[in-house]
């Protein structure tokens, strides 16, 4: 991930470091949920509400909603919270003059943080989120588990743009 150029486009490397240093291996429910709690704290600071779908053996599904007017088109930002690195295998955050390195800095911890930063920029410049945006950093979307398919299908019923 390259460093940004303006205040509104800069992703906090301190926030990214916090996320990267949480081991969120797919089967590490505690780590994935910890990652989700941190992300939830940040997104609620800009007016989102959280809906949590508890899971027993994998990280909980999360859905964040901005306010909206019934009938208004909605947008979905979709990501995931888990990584493929088991505990103890790759958990270090590093940076040099131009790049940062670590598990998930590009996929998906960095991607979720970039989406959050874009929402923060809209919030700061427009005084709020003016279009309804749903954000769901759920456990890896390509999985074909029935509960995940139901969760995504339910969200897509409410959303016009993804």
C-alpha positions as CSV (number, residue, x, y, z in Angstrom):
1,X,0.0,0.0,0.0
2,X,1.5,3.4,-1.0
3,X,1.3,6.4,1.2
4,X,-1.5,8.9,0.4
5,X,-1.1,12.6,-0.7
6,X,-3.7,14.6,1.2
7,X,-5.2,14.5,4.7
8,X,-8.5,13.0,3.5
9,X,-6.8,10.3,1.4
10,X,-4.2,9.2,4.0
11,X,-4.9,5.9,5.6
12,X,-3.6,5.9,9.2
13,X,-0.7,3.4,9.3
14,X,-1.2,3.3,13.1
15,X,-4.8,2.0,12.5
16,X,-3.5,-0.4,9.8
17,X,-0.8,-1.6,12.2
18,X,-3.4,-2.3,14.9
19,X,-5.4,-4.5,12.4
20,X,-2.3,-6.3,11.0
21,X,-1.1,-7.2,14.5
22,X,-4.4,-9.0,15.3
23,X,-4.1,-12.5,14.0
24,X,-7.3,-13.0,12.1
25,X,-6.7,-16.4,10.6
26,X,-10.0,-17.8,9.2
27,X,-10.3,-20.4,12.0
28,X,-9.2,-18.0,14.8
29,X,-12.6,-16.8,15.8
30,X,-11.3,-14.7,18.7
31,X,-8.9,-12.9,16.4
32,X,-11.5,-12.3,13.7
33,X,-14.0,-11.0,16.3
34,X,-11.3,-8.7,17.8
35,X,-10.6,-7.3,14.4
36,X,-14.3,-6.8,13.9
37,X,-14.7,-5.0,17.3
38,X,-12.0,-2.5,16.4
39,X,-13.4,-1.9,13.0
40,X,-16.9,-1.5,14.5
41,X,-15.6,1.1,17.0
42,X,-14.1,3.2,14.1
43,X,-17.2,3.0,11.8
44,X,-19.6,3.8,14.6
45,X,-17.7,7.1,15.2
46,X,-19.1,8.3,11.8
47,X,-22.7,7.4,12.6
48,X,-23.1,3.8,11.5
49,X,-25.1,1.3,13.5
50,X,-24.0,-2.4,13.7
51,X,-25.9,-5.6,13.2
52,X,-24.0,-8.6,14.4
53,X,-24.7,-12.1,13.2
54,X,-23.0,-14.4,15.8
55,X,-21.2,-17.5,14.6
56,X,-20.0,-20.3,16.8
57,X,-16.7,-21.4,15.1
58,X,-15.8,-18.6,12.8
59,X,-15.8,-14.8,13.1
60,X,-19.2,-13.1,13.5
61,X,-20.8,-11.6,10.4
62,X,-21.1,-7.8,10.7
63,X,-23.3,-5.4,8.9
64,X,-22.9,-1.6,9.3
65,X,-25.8,0.7,8.3
66,X,-26.0,4.4,7.7
67,X,-29.3,6.1,8.0
68,X,-31.5,6.1,4.9
69,X,-34.9,7.1,3.6
70,X,-37.2,4.2,2.6
71,X,-37.2,3.7,-1.2
72,X,-33.8,5.5,-1.7
73,X,-31.1,3.6,-3.5
74,X,-28.4,2.1,-1.3
75,X,-24.8,1.1,-1.8
76,X,-23.0,-1.9,-0.4
77,X,-19.3,-2.0,0.4
78,X,-18.2,-5.6,1.0
79,X,-15.1,-7.0,2.5
80,X,-13.9,-9.7,4.9
81,X,-12.0,-9.7,8.2
82,X,-10.0,-12.9,8.0
83,X,-6.6,-13.8,6.6
84,X,-5.0,-17.0,5.5
85,X,-2.1,-17.0,8.0
86,X,-2.3,-19.3,11.0
87,X,-1.2,-17.8,14.4
88,X,2.6,-17.4,14.7
89,X,3.3,-17.7,10.9
90,X,3.0,-14.0,9.7
91,X,1.9,-11.3,12.0
92,X,4.4,-8.5,11.7
93,X,3.8,-5.0,10.5
94,X,6.7,-3.3,8.7
95,X,7.1,-0.2,6.7
96,X,9.9,1.6,4.8
97,X,10.0,5.0,3.0
98,X,7.5,3.9,0.4
99,X,5.6,0.7,1.4
100,X,4.0,-1.1,4.3
101,X,4.1,-4.9,4.7
102,X,2.1,-7.4,6.7
103,X,-0.8,-9.9,6.5
104,X,-3.8,-8.2,5.0
105,X,-2.3,-4.8,4.2
106,X,-3.7,-5.1,0.6
107,X,-6.3,-7.8,1.1
108,X,-8.3,-7.2,3.1
109,X,-7.4,-5.2,6.2
110,X,-6.0,-2.4,4.1
111,X,-9.0,-2.5,1.7
112,X,-11.5,-2.3,4.6
113,X,-9.5,0.6,6.1
114,X,-9.4,2.4,2.7
115,X,-13.2,2.0,2.4
116,X,-13.6,3.4,6.0
117,X,-11.3,6.3,5.2
118,X,-13.4,7.1,2.1
119,X,-16.5,7.2,4.3
120,X,-14.7,9.3,6.9
121,X,-13.8,11.8,4.1
122,X,-17.4,12.0,3.0
123,X,-18.5,12.4,6.6
124,X,-16.0,15.2,7.2
125,X,-16.5,17.1,4.0
126,X,-20.3,16.7,3.7
127,X,-21.2,16.7,7.4
128,X,-22.4,13.2,7.2
129,X,-23.1,10.2,5.0
130,X,-25.7,11.6,2.5
131,X,-26.4,8.4,0.7
132,X,-27.2,5.2,2.5
133,X,-24.1,2.9,2.5
134,X,-24.1,-0.5,4.0
135,X,-20.7,-2.0,4.8
136,X,-20.2,-5.6,5.6
137,X,-16.7,-6.9,6.4
138,X,-18.0,-10.4,6.6
139,X,-16.1,-13.7,6.7
140,X,-14.8,-14.6,3.3
141,X,-17.6,-14.0,0.8
142,X,-16.7,-16.8,-1.7
143,X,-17.5,-19.5,0.9
144,X,-20.7,-21.4,0.0
145,X,-21.9,-22.0,3.5
146,X,-25.7,-21.7,3.7
147,X,-25.6,-19.2,6.5
148,X,-23.3,-16.9,4.5
149,X,-25.4,-17.2,1.3
150,X,-28.5,-16.3,3.3
151,X,-26.8,-13.3,4.9
152,X,-25.6,-12.0,1.5
153,X,-28.9,-12.6,-0.2
154,X,-30.7,-10.8,2.6
155,X,-28.4,-7.8,2.3
156,X,-28.7,-7.7,-1.5
157,X,-32.5,-7.5,-1.3
158,X,-32.1,-4.1,0.3
159,X,-29.3,-2.8,-1.9
160,X,-29.3,-1.4,-5.4
161,X,-25.5,-0.8,-6.0
162,X,-22.6,-3.0,-4.8
